[in-house]
Amino acid sequence: MHIKKPGKLIYFFVFFVIYELNIYLSNDMIMPAMLIVIKAYQAEPKYIPLSLSLYLLGGSALQIFLGPLADYIGKRKLMLIGNSLFLLATLMVPFSSTIEQFLATRFIQGMGCCFIFIGYAMIHELFDDMQAIKLISIVTSTSILAPLAGPIIGSAIISWLDWTFIFFISGFLGLVSLIGLSKYMPKNEIKAATLDLPSIRSSYVKIFTNRRFMFGIFVAGLATAPLTAWIGFSPIFIMQDLGASYRTYTILQCTILSGYVLSSIAIQKIDHAYPIVNLLRMGGLIAALGMLGAAASRGNIDIFSFCMFIYSVGFGLFNGALIRCSITATDASPTLASAALSLLYCIYLAIWLHIYNLLCGKFGYTLSTYALLNIPAILVIFSCLLIFSKGMPARGGKVAELSI
């Protein structure tokens, strides 16, 4: 990629962050209003996490095709198409007349997530390991900032206005990012004059048969599941099961998810020579201690939320490193690898969230059920992190092949 004006790159990242933040914010602003939404459509509580699952599945629906298209038509054009799709779908949601229509438009809206990988591909192409980890940490922190700001904004909106205004506000932000990206997103060289389907198929086979890549993304999806499940189920846990207020709901969200933001800030201070393996192992240990403590203290919401905060800190420490190591495990095109990563990540996350939904439906949508389900999850996550980091050098050097 050739960039003549570095200043434009800064503006591009600003509007890319707005786009990604809006993708997540649109989902998190509606969460405190979901009890109102299902009541308006006379639907059951199970549709609350289902709405989130379909949004995530929408985020995986196009990935396999967008990777090759990014090289064929250019990243800039593809990003603008994605932003436009998200904008139109967002403005369609408020006009749904049934819960089925609401879920369908949410699925289409979630497709906007598919295009985020374009920005990540640029990062992996332009920066070295530690720089990329730091930038990924900054950009991905928007996915955690949204659950912090989303409930506050959403609660404020539904306190004064109808829940549909949440999507009108998200539509306005979508328009802002579309205008900004169309003006400042740098044009990249088109790498493929034609769609070389045999070559594309060969590249994807190479990526999907890379054991280290596949294992790393599996772990990343599983590790994100507890926090994503919390975001999806917390309106039921807090406001329905515990009978708490929007204020309590917001405070708990901010307490738990701020851990990721703090760890993202801490990573920015790390020296480039710091061993990546330490981030994986130390982050995994902190996350495990926090999650087990949350399960043990599930009867006390204050201690529970503090322990979940600890998990969030640990997750933030190892997540960026895990994704970076997975991406660089294959020497295929970073664009295709990023597309494959996004596809698998969304699918794994949606599957795990569906499992949480099924089990909570069977044993009760309670905080205690959720906390106990997290015990086997965190034990598997920590074990997988140890396996993934096995053979990684303590001080630079080439990462050993994964043997599992």
C-alpha positions as CSV (number, residue, x, y, z in Angstrom):
1,M,0.0,0.0,0.0
2,H,1.4,3.4,-1.0
3,I,0.3,6.4,1.2
4,K,1.6,9.8,0.2
5,K,0.0,11.8,3.0
6,P,0.5,10.2,6.4
7,G,-2.0,12.8,7.9
8,K,-4.8,11.2,5.8
9,L,-3.9,7.8,7.4
10,I,-4.6,9.3,10.8
11,Y,-8.0,10.5,9.7
12,F,-8.7,7.2,8.1
13,F,-8.1,5.4,11.4
14,V,-10.3,7.9,13.2
15,F,-13.3,7.2,10.9
16,F,-12.5,3.4,10.8
17,V,-12.7,3.4,14.6
18,I,-16.0,5.3,14.4
19,Y,-17.2,2.6,12.0
20,E,-16.1,-0.3,14.2
21,L,-17.3,1.4,17.4
22,N,-20.7,2.0,15.8
23,I,-20.9,-1.6,14.8
24,Y,-20.6,-2.7,18.4
25,L,-22.4,0.3,19.9
26,S,-25.5,-0.4,17.8
27,N,-25.7,-3.8,19.5
28,D,-24.9,-2.7,23.0
29,M,-27.2,0.3,23.1
30,I,-30.2,-1.9,22.4
31,M,-29.4,-4.4,25.1
32,P,-30.9,-2.5,28.1
33,A,-34.0,-2.0,25.9
34,M,-34.4,-5.7,24.9
35,L,-36.9,-6.4,27.6
36,I,-39.0,-3.6,26.2
37,V,-38.5,-4.9,22.6
38,I,-39.6,-8.4,23.3
39,K,-42.6,-7.0,25.2
40,A,-43.5,-4.8,22.3
41,Y,-43.4,-7.9,20.0
42,Q,-45.0,-10.1,22.6
43,A,-42.0,-12.5,22.4
44,E,-40.2,-14.7,24.9
45,P,-37.0,-13.8,26.8
46,K,-35.0,-16.4,24.7
47,Y,-35.1,-13.9,21.8
48,I,-32.8,-11.6,23.7
49,P,-29.6,-13.7,23.4
50,L,-30.9,-15.0,20.0
51,S,-30.8,-11.4,18.7
52,L,-27.2,-11.2,19.7
53,S,-26.4,-14.6,18.2
54,L,-27.9,-13.7,14.8
55,Y,-26.1,-10.4,14.8
56,L,-22.8,-12.3,15.3
57,L,-23.7,-14.8,12.6
58,G,-24.4,-12.0,10.3
59,G,-20.9,-10.9,11.0
60,S,-19.6,-14.2,9.5
61,A,-21.9,-14.5,6.5
62,L,-19.7,-12.8,3.9
63,Q,-16.2,-13.3,5.2
64,I,-15.2,-16.1,2.9
65,F,-16.0,-14.0,-0.2
66,L,-14.8,-10.6,1.0
67,G,-11.1,-11.6,1.4
68,P,-10.6,-12.2,-2.4
69,L,-12.8,-9.3,-3.3
70,A,-10.6,-6.9,-1.2
71,D,-7.6,-7.8,-3.4
72,Y,-9.8,-7.7,-6.6
73,I,-11.8,-4.5,-6.3
74,G,-9.7,-2.8,-3.6
75,K,-10.1,-2.4,0.2
76,R,-11.4,1.2,0.0
77,K,-14.3,0.4,-2.3
78,L,-15.2,-2.8,-0.3
79,M,-15.1,-0.8,3.0
80,L,-17.5,1.8,1.6
81,I,-19.9,-1.0,0.4
82,G,-19.9,-2.5,3.8
83,N,-20.5,0.8,5.5
84,S,-23.4,1.5,3.2
85,L,-25.0,-2.0,3.8
86,F,-24.7,-1.4,7.6
87,L,-26.3,2.0,7.3
88,L,-29.3,0.8,5.3
89,A,-29.9,-2.2,7.6
90,T,-29.7,-0.1,10.7
91,L,-32.3,2.3,9.4
92,M,-34.6,-0.7,8.5
93,V,-34.6,-2.2,12.1
94,P,-37.0,0.3,13.6
95,F,-39.6,-0.4,11.0
96,S,-39.9,-4.2,11.8
97,S,-43.5,-5.2,12.6
98,T,-42.7,-8.7,14.1
99,I,-40.0,-10.2,16.2
100,E,-39.0,-12.3,13.1
101,Q,-38.5,-9.2,11.0
102,F,-36.6,-7.6,13.9
103,L,-34.2,-10.6,14.0
104,A,-33.8,-10.7,10.2
105,T,-32.8,-7.1,10.0
106,R,-30.5,-7.6,12.9
107,F,-28.8,-10.4,11.0
108,I,-28.3,-8.1,8.0
109,Q,-27.1,-5.3,10.2
110,G,-24.6,-7.7,11.7
111,M,-23.1,-8.2,8.2
112,G,-21.4,-4.8,8.8
113,C,-19.0,-6.7,11.1
114,C,-17.8,-8.6,8.0
115,F,-15.9,-5.6,6.7
116,I,-14.0,-4.7,9.8
117,F,-11.2,-7.2,8.8
118,I,-10.2,-4.8,6.1
119,G,-8.7,-2.3,8.6
120,Y,-7.1,-5.2,10.5
121,A,-5.5,-6.5,7.4
122,M,-3.9,-3.1,6.8
123,I,-2.5,-3.1,10.3
124,H,-1.0,-6.6,9.9
125,E,0.5,-5.6,6.5
126,L,2.1,-2.3,7.7
127,F,3.4,-3.0,11.2
128,D,5.7,-5.4,13.1
129,D,4.6,-7.7,15.8
130,M,4.6,-5.5,18.9
131,Q,3.4,-2.4,16.9
132,A,0.5,-4.5,15.5
133,I,-0.4,-5.9,18.9
134,K,-0.5,-2.3,20.3
135,L,-2.6,-1.1,17.4
136,I,-4.9,-4.1,17.5
137,S,-5.3,-3.5,21.3
138,I,-6.3,0.1,20.6
139,V,-8.8,-0.7,17.8
140,T,-10.3,-3.8,19.4
141,S,-10.8,-1.8,22.7
142,T,-13.7,-0.3,20.8
143,S,-15.5,-3.7,21.1
144,I,-15.2,-3.3,24.9
145,L,-15.8,0.5,25.0
146,A,-19.1,-0.1,23.3
147,P,-20.5,-2.3,26.1
148,L,-19.3,0.4,28.6
149,A,-20.9,3.3,26.7
150,G,-23.7,1.4,25.1
151,P,-25.8,0.6,28.1
152,I,-25.4,4.2,29.4
153,I,-26.5,5.7,26.1
154,G,-29.2,3.1,25.5
155,S,-30.6,3.5,29.0
156,A,-30.7,7.3,28.6
157,I,-32.4,7.1,25.3
158,I,-35.2,4.7,26.4
159,S,-35.7,6.9,29.5
160,W,-36.8,9.8,27.3
161,L,-37.5,8.3,23.8
162,D,-38.8,5.2,22.1
163,W,-36.3,2.3,21.7
164,T,-36.3,2.8,17.9
165,F,-34.3,6.1,18.3
166,I,-31.3,3.9,19.3
167,F,-31.1,2.8,15.6
168,F,-31.6,6.3,14.3
169,I,-28.7,7.5,16.3
170,S,-26.6,4.5,15.1
171,G,-27.7,5.4,11.5
172,F,-26.4,8.9,12.0
173,L,-23.0,7.6,13.1
174,G,-23.0,5.2,10.2
175,L,-23.5,8.2,7.9
176,V,-20.6,10.0,9.6
177,S,-18.2,7.1,9.1
178,L,-19.3,6.6,5.5
179,I,-18.6,10.3,4.6
180,G,-15.2,10.2,6.5
181,L,-14.0,7.0,5.0
182,S,-15.0,8.0,1.5
183,K,-12.9,11.1,1.9
184,Y,-9.9,9.9,3.9
185,M,-9.5,6.2,3.3
186,P,-6.3,5.7,1.2
187,K,-6.6,4.0,-2.1
188,N,-4.6,0.7,-2.1
189,E,-3.1,-1.0,-5.1
190,I,-5.4,-3.7,-6.5
191,K,-3.4,-6.9,-6.1
192,A,-5.5,-9.1,-8.4
193,A,-6.4,-8.2,-12.0
194,T,-8.8,-11.2,-12.0
195,L,-10.3,-13.5,-9.5
196,D,-7.9,-16.4,-9.6
197,L,-10.3,-19.0,-8.1
198,P,-7.9,-21.9,-8.0
199,S,-5.3,-19.7,-6.3
200,I,-7.9,-18.4,-3.8
201,R,-9.1,-21.9,-3.1
202,S,-5.5,-23.0,-2.6
203,S,-4.8,-20.1,-0.2
204,Y,-7.9,-20.8,1.9
205,V,-7.0,-24.5,2.0
206,K,-3.5,-23.6,3.3
207,I,-5.0,-21.3,5.9
208,F,-7.7,-23.7,7.1
209,T,-5.3,-26.6,7.3
210,N,-2.8,-24.7,9.4
211,R,-3.2,-26.2,12.8
212,R,-1.7,-23.3,14.7
213,F,-4.0,-20.8,13.0
214,M,-7.1,-22.9,13.5
215,F,-6.3,-23.7,17.1
216,G,-5.5,-20.1,17.9
217,I,-8.8,-18.8,16.5
218,F,-10.7,-21.6,18.3
219,V,-9.2,-20.4,21.6
220,A,-9.8,-16.8,20.8
221,G,-13.5,-17.5,20.1
222,L,-13.9,-19.5,23.3
223,A,-12.1,-16.9,25.4
224,T,-14.4,-14.2,24.2
225,A,-17.5,-16.2,24.9
226,P,-17.9,-15.5,28.7
227,L,-17.8,-11.7,28.2
228,T,-20.0,-11.9,25.1
229,A,-22.5,-14.1,27.0
230,W,-22.4,-11.6,29.9
231,I,-23.3,-8.8,27.5
232,G,-26.1,-10.8,26.0
233,F,-27.6,-12.2,29.2
234,S,-26.9,-9.4,31.7
235,P,-30.3,-7.6,31.1
236,I,-32.0,-10.8,32.2
237,F,-29.7,-11.6,35.1
238,I,-29.7,-8.1,36.5
239,M,-33.0,-6.4,35.7
240,Q,-35.2,-9.4,35.5
241,D,-33.7,-12.0,37.8
242,L,-32.3,-9.7,40.5
243,G,-34.9,-6.9,39.8
244,A,-32.1,-4.2,39.7
245,S,-32.4,-0.8,38.0
246,Y,-30.8,0.4,34.8
247,R,-28.3,2.3,37.0
248,T,-27.1,-0.9,38.6
249,Y,-27.0,-2.6,35.2
250,T,-24.8,0.2,33.9
251,I,-22.5,0.2,36.9
252,L,-21.9,-3.6,36.7
253,Q,-21.2,-3.4,32.9
254,C,-18.7,-0.6,33.4
255,T,-17.0,-2.4,36.3
256,I,-16.6,-5.7,34.5
257,L,-15.7,-4.5,31.0
258,S,-13.4,-1.7,32.1
259,G,-10.8,-4.3,32.9
260,Y,-10.2,-4.9,29.2
261,V,-9.7,-1.2,28.6
262,L,-7.2,-0.9,31.4
263,S,-5.2,-3.9,30.1
264,S,-5.3,-2.3,26.6
265,I,-3.7,0.8,28.1
266,A,-1.1,-1.3,29.9
267,I,-0.1,-3.0,26.7
268,Q,0.8,0.3,25.2
269,K,3.5,0.7,27.8
270,I,5.1,-2.6,27.1
271,D,8.6,-2.6,25.4
272,H,8.8,-4.1,21.9
273,A,11.2,-6.7,23.2
274,Y,8.8,-8.1,25.8
275,P,8.1,-11.8,25.1
276,I,4.7,-12.4,23.6
277,V,4.6,-15.7,25.3
278,N,4.4,-13.9,28.7
279,L,1.3,-12.0,27.6
280,L,-0.4,-15.3,26.7
281,R,0.5,-17.2,29.9
282,M,0.2,-14.3,32.4
283,G,-3.0,-13.1,30.9
284,G,-4.5,-16.6,30.9
285,L,-3.6,-17.1,34.6
286,I,-5.1,-13.8,35.6
287,A,-8.2,-14.6,33.6
288,A,-8.5,-18.0,35.2
289,L,-8.2,-16.7,38.7
290,G,-10.8,-14.0,38.1
291,M,-13.3,-16.4,36.5
292,L,-13.0,-19.0,39.2
293,G,-13.4,-16.3,41.8
294,A,-16.5,-15.1,40.1
295,A,-18.0,-18.5,40.2
296,A,-17.2,-18.9,43.9
297,S,-18.7,-15.5,44.8
298,R,-21.8,-15.8,42.6
299,G,-24.0,-15.1,45.7
300,N,-22.5,-11.7,46.2
301,I,-22.9,-9.4,43.1
302,D,-20.2,-6.9,44.3
303,I,-17.5,-9.5,44.7
304,F,-18.7,-11.3,41.5
305,S,-18.4,-8.1,39.4
306,F,-14.8,-7.5,40.8
307,C,-13.7,-11.0,39.9
308,M,-15.2,-10.6,36.4
309,F,-13.2,-7.4,36.2
310,I,-10.1,-9.5,36.9
311,Y,-11.1,-11.9,34.1
312,S,-11.5,-9.0,31.8
313,V,-8.0,-7.7,32.6
314,G,-6.5,-11.1,31.9
315,F,-8.5,-11.5,28.7
316,G,-7.2,-8.1,27.5
317,L,-3.6,-9.1,28.1
318,F,-3.6,-12.3,26.0
319,N,-6.3,-11.6,23.3
320,G,-4.3,-9.3,21.0
321,A,-1.2,-11.5,21.3
322,L,-3.2,-14.7,20.6
323,I,-4.8,-13.1,17.4
324,R,-1.4,-11.8,16.2
325,C,0.3,-15.2,16.6
326,S,-2.6,-16.9,14.9
327,I,-2.5,-14.5,11.9
328,T,1.3,-14.8,11.5
329,A,1.2,-18.6,11.8
330,T,0.4,-18.8,8.0
331,D,2.4,-17.1,5.2
332,A,-0.8,-16.7,3.2
333,S,-2.2,-13.2,2.2
334,P,-2.9,-11.2,5.4
335,T,-6.1,-10.1,3.8
336,L,-7.3,-13.7,3.3
337,A,-6.0,-14.7,6.7
338,S,-7.8,-11.8,8.4
339,A,-11.0,-12.7,6.5
340,A,-10.7,-16.4,7.6
341,L,-10.0,-15.2,11.2
342,S,-13.1,-13.0,11.2
343,L,-15.3,-15.8,9.8
344,L,-14.2,-18.4,12.3
345,Y,-14.2,-16.0,15.2
346,C,-17.8,-15.0,14.6
347,I,-18.9,-18.6,14.0
348,Y,-17.2,-19.9,17.2
349,L,-18.6,-17.0,19.2
350,A,-22.1,-17.6,18.0
351,I,-21.9,-21.3,18.7
352,W,-20.6,-20.8,22.2
353,L,-23.3,-18.1,22.9
354,H,-26.0,-20.5,21.6
355,I,-24.6,-23.2,24.0
356,Y,-24.8,-20.7,26.9
357,N,-28.4,-19.9,25.8
358,L,-29.5,-23.6,25.7
359,L,-28.0,-24.4,29.1
360,C,-29.3,-21.3,30.7
361,G,-32.7,-22.1,29.2
362,K,-32.5,-25.6,30.8
363,F,-31.2,-24.6,34.2
364,G,-32.6,-21.1,34.5
365,Y,-31.6,-17.6,33.3
366,T,-29.8,-16.8,36.5
367,L,-26.5,-15.3,37.5
368,S,-25.6,-18.5,39.3
369,T,-26.1,-20.7,36.2
370,Y,-24.0,-18.4,34.1
371,A,-21.2,-18.3,36.7
372,L,-21.1,-22.1,37.1
373,L,-21.0,-22.5,33.3
374,N,-17.9,-20.4,33.2
375,I,-15.9,-22.9,35.3
376,P,-15.4,-25.6,32.6
377,A,-15.0,-22.8,30.0
378,I,-12.1,-21.1,31.8
379,L,-10.3,-24.4,32.6
380,V,-10.4,-25.2,28.9
381,I,-9.3,-21.7,27.9
382,F,-6.3,-21.7,30.2
383,S,-5.2,-25.2,29.2
384,C,-5.5,-24.2,25.5
385,L,-3.4,-21.1,26.1
386,L,-0.6,-23.2,27.7
387,I,-0.7,-25.6,24.7
388,F,-0.7,-22.8,22.2
389,S,2.3,-21.1,23.9
390,K,4.3,-24.3,24.2
391,G,7.5,-24.0,22.2
392,M,7.2,-20.2,21.9
393,P,10.6,-18.5,22.5
394,A,11.0,-16.4,25.7
395,R,13.1,-13.9,23.8
396,G,12.4,-13.4,20.1
397,G,13.1,-16.1,17.5
398,K,10.8,-18.3,15.5
399,V,7.7,-19.8,17.1
400,A,7.8,-23.6,17.1
401,E,5.1,-25.6,15.2
402,L,2.1,-26.4,17.3
403,S,1.8,-30.1,18.2
404,I,-1.6,-31.2,19.4
